Amino acid sequence: MLYCHRCKVSVSGSPRRCPLCQGDLAGDAEPDRNVFPVIPPPSASFKRLIRFIALGTIAVAVISVAVDISVPTGNVWWSLFVIAGLASLWLSFLTINRQWWNIPKNIFLQLFVISILVLLWDFFTGFNKWSIDFVIPILFSCSMIALAVFAKVRKLKVEDYIIFLVIISVISIFSLLLIIFHAVSIIYPSVICFTISIISLAFLLLFEGRSLLHELQRRMHL
């Protein structure tokens, strides 16, 4: 089997270069074989269900606009909020559908998609700061806890989740800046988020420091 001394990984088959760093490989090449699992395509019933849900979404949006036009309520077009909510739901669903097999990455992507969506919702509804007061700190706190619990329950390897947990934890530290610069009215969710992020980083550095360093070197091709 071929081996890359820089990335410290074994490579199956007979490639000329390491797929990670494009460096030279040592060892003897193996006969080419299919090492990837066969993923069956979505069933016809699942595709039909998605089409019915899409049709229902369009119907709800059209009916909302029709009712809003027929029964005006002043200068507020509430049907636009319905359409925006449906679009947000589909955006979140498409993100899950693309990364459904990688739960840690899915949690990471969902966190940022939902954070951006709630910020936009808050901004276009008068920016009452409910997004940064409550939703975003709670989302980051729950995502760190969910990632740690999922990794423990599924007995994942450190490299499968450690980078996502580090990124989320580092970004969560900025919740302290929201408190320092008085950007939030309710500080308790941000304080909890900051506390969990510091504890998570301390745990990673104390107990998984070597694995973290190795994973960073592998991903950055150092």
C-alpha positions as CSV (number, residue, x, y, z in Angstrom):
1,M,0.0,0.0,0.0
2,L,1.2,3.5,-0.8
3,Y,2.0,5.9,2.0
4,C,2.5,9.7,2.3
5,H,5.1,10.6,4.9
6,R,4.0,14.3,4.9
7,C,0.3,13.6,5.6
8,K,0.9,10.3,7.4
9,V,-1.9,8.6,5.6
10,S,-2.1,5.3,3.6
11,V,-3.5,5.5,0.0
12,S,-5.2,2.7,-1.7
13,G,-5.0,2.0,-5.4
14,S,-2.2,3.2,-7.7
15,P,-2.3,7.1,-7.7
16,R,0.8,9.0,-8.7
17,R,0.5,11.7,-6.1
18,C,-1.0,12.1,-2.6
19,P,-4.6,13.2,-3.0
20,L,-4.1,15.6,0.0
21,C,-0.8,17.4,-0.5
22,Q,0.1,16.2,-4.1
23,G,3.4,15.0,-2.8
24,D,5.3,11.8,-3.7
25,L,4.1,8.5,-2.3
26,A,6.2,5.7,-0.9
27,G,5.5,1.9,-1.1
28,D,4.0,-0.5,-3.6
29,A,0.9,0.3,-5.5
30,E,-2.1,-2.0,-5.2
31,P,-4.4,-3.0,-8.1
32,D,-7.2,-0.5,-8.7
33,R,-10.4,-1.4,-6.8
34,N,-13.5,0.4,-5.9
35,V,-13.0,1.4,-2.2
36,F,-16.0,3.7,-2.0
37,P,-19.4,2.4,-0.8
38,V,-22.2,2.4,-3.3
39,I,-24.8,4.9,-2.3
40,P,-28.2,4.1,-3.7
41,P,-30.0,6.9,-5.5
42,P,-33.1,8.4,-3.8
43,S,-36.2,6.3,-4.3
44,A,-39.0,7.4,-6.6
45,S,-41.4,7.7,-3.6
46,F,-39.0,10.1,-1.9
47,K,-38.7,12.2,-5.1
48,R,-42.5,12.3,-5.4
49,L,-42.8,13.4,-1.7
50,I,-40.4,16.3,-2.3
51,R,-42.4,17.3,-5.4
52,F,-45.7,17.3,-3.4
53,I,-44.0,19.4,-0.6
54,A,-42.7,21.8,-3.2
55,L,-46.2,22.1,-4.8
56,G,-47.7,22.7,-1.3
57,T,-45.1,25.4,-0.7
58,I,-46.0,27.2,-3.9
59,A,-49.7,26.9,-3.2
60,V,-49.3,28.4,0.3
61,A,-47.2,31.3,-1.1
62,V,-49.7,32.0,-4.0
63,I,-52.8,31.8,-1.7
64,S,-51.1,34.1,0.9
65,V,-50.4,36.7,-1.8
66,A,-54.0,36.4,-3.1
67,V,-55.5,36.8,0.3
68,D,-53.2,39.7,1.1
69,I,-54.3,41.5,-2.1
70,S,-58.0,40.7,-1.6
71,V,-58.0,41.7,2.1
72,P,-55.5,44.6,2.5
73,T,-54.3,45.4,5.9
74,G,-52.7,48.8,5.4
75,N,-49.1,49.2,4.4
76,V,-48.1,45.8,5.8
77,W,-47.7,43.0,3.3
78,W,-47.8,40.0,5.6
79,S,-47.6,37.6,2.6
80,L,-44.0,38.6,2.1
81,F,-43.2,37.3,5.5
82,V,-44.9,34.0,4.6
83,I,-42.8,33.7,1.4
84,A,-39.6,34.6,3.3
85,G,-40.4,32.0,5.9
86,L,-41.0,29.3,3.2
87,A,-37.8,30.3,1.4
88,S,-35.8,30.1,4.7
89,L,-37.3,26.6,5.3
90,W,-36.2,25.4,1.9
91,L,-32.8,26.9,2.2
92,S,-32.3,25.0,5.5
93,F,-33.6,21.8,4.0
94,L,-31.3,22.0,0.9
95,T,-28.4,22.5,3.2
96,I,-29.3,19.3,5.2
97,N,-30.0,17.4,2.0
98,R,-26.5,18.1,0.6
99,Q,-24.6,17.1,3.7
100,W,-27.0,14.5,5.4
101,W,-24.2,11.9,5.7
102,N,-21.8,14.2,7.6
103,I,-23.6,15.1,10.8
104,P,-20.8,17.3,12.3
105,K,-20.5,19.3,9.0
106,N,-24.3,19.5,8.8
107,I,-24.5,21.0,12.3
108,F,-21.8,23.5,11.3
109,L,-23.6,24.5,8.1
110,Q,-27.0,24.7,9.7
111,L,-25.6,26.9,12.4
112,F,-24.4,29.5,10.0
113,V,-27.3,29.3,7.6
114,I,-29.8,29.8,10.5
115,S,-27.7,32.6,12.0
116,I,-27.7,34.6,8.8
117,L,-31.4,34.0,8.3
118,V,-32.4,35.2,11.8
119,L,-30.2,38.3,11.4
120,L,-31.9,39.1,8.1
121,W,-35.3,38.5,9.7
122,D,-34.4,40.8,12.7
123,F,-33.0,43.5,10.4
124,F,-36.1,43.6,8.1
125,T,-38.5,43.6,11.0
126,G,-37.1,46.7,12.7
127,F,-33.9,45.1,14.3
128,N,-35.2,44.6,17.8
129,K,-32.0,42.7,18.6
130,W,-33.8,39.4,19.4
131,S,-31.4,37.7,17.0
132,I,-28.2,38.7,18.9
133,D,-29.9,38.8,22.3
134,F,-31.3,35.3,22.3
135,V,-31.3,33.2,19.0
136,I,-27.6,33.3,17.9
137,P,-26.0,32.8,21.4
138,I,-28.4,29.9,22.1
139,L,-27.7,28.4,18.6
140,F,-24.0,28.5,19.2
141,S,-24.3,27.0,22.7
142,C,-26.6,24.3,21.6
143,S,-24.4,23.5,18.5
144,M,-21.3,23.0,20.7
145,I,-23.2,20.8,23.1
146,A,-24.9,18.8,20.3
147,L,-21.6,18.3,18.5
148,A,-19.9,17.0,21.7
149,V,-22.8,14.7,22.6
150,F,-23.1,13.3,19.1
151,A,-19.4,12.6,18.9
152,K,-19.5,10.8,22.2
153,V,-22.6,8.8,21.4
154,R,-21.4,7.8,17.9
155,K,-17.8,7.3,19.1
156,L,-16.5,9.4,16.3
157,K,-12.8,9.9,15.7
158,V,-11.4,13.2,16.8
159,E,-10.6,14.3,13.3
160,D,-14.2,13.9,12.3
161,Y,-15.5,16.7,14.4
162,I,-12.6,18.6,16.1
163,I,-12.2,21.3,13.4
164,F,-15.9,22.2,13.4
165,L,-15.9,22.4,17.2
166,V,-12.8,24.6,17.3
167,I,-14.3,27.0,14.7
168,I,-17.6,27.2,16.5
169,S,-15.9,27.7,19.9
170,V,-13.6,30.4,18.6
171,I,-16.4,32.3,17.0
172,S,-18.5,32.0,20.1
173,I,-15.8,33.8,22.1
174,F,-16.9,36.9,20.1
175,S,-20.1,36.9,22.1
176,L,-18.0,38.5,24.8
177,L,-17.5,41.5,22.5
178,L,-21.3,41.9,22.2
179,I,-21.4,42.3,26.0
180,I,-18.3,44.6,26.2
181,F,-19.6,47.0,23.5
182,H,-23.2,46.9,24.9
183,A,-24.5,45.4,21.6
184,V,-27.0,43.1,23.5
185,S,-29.7,44.1,25.9
186,I,-30.0,40.6,27.6
187,I,-26.5,39.4,28.4
188,Y,-27.2,36.0,30.0
189,P,-27.4,34.0,26.7
190,S,-24.1,35.6,25.5
191,V,-22.4,34.9,28.9
192,I,-23.5,31.2,28.7
193,C,-22.3,30.9,25.1
194,F,-18.9,32.5,26.0
195,T,-18.5,30.1,29.0
196,I,-19.3,27.0,27.0
197,S,-16.8,28.0,24.3
198,I,-14.0,28.6,26.7
199,I,-14.6,25.2,28.4
200,S,-14.8,23.5,25.0
201,L,-11.5,25.0,23.9
202,A,-9.8,24.2,27.2
203,F,-10.9,20.6,27.0
204,L,-9.7,20.3,23.4
205,L,-6.3,21.8,24.3
206,L,-5.8,19.8,27.4
207,F,-7.0,16.4,26.3
208,E,-6.9,16.4,22.5
209,G,-4.1,18.9,21.9
210,R,-1.9,16.5,19.9
211,S,-4.8,15.3,17.8
212,L,-5.8,18.9,17.2
213,L,-2.3,19.8,16.0
214,H,-2.1,16.8,13.8
215,E,-5.5,17.5,12.2
216,L,-4.6,21.1,11.6
217,Q,-1.3,20.1,9.9
218,R,-3.1,17.5,7.8
219,R,-5.8,19.9,6.6
220,M,-3.4,22.7,5.9
221,H,-0.8,20.4,4.3
222,L,2.0,21.6,6.7
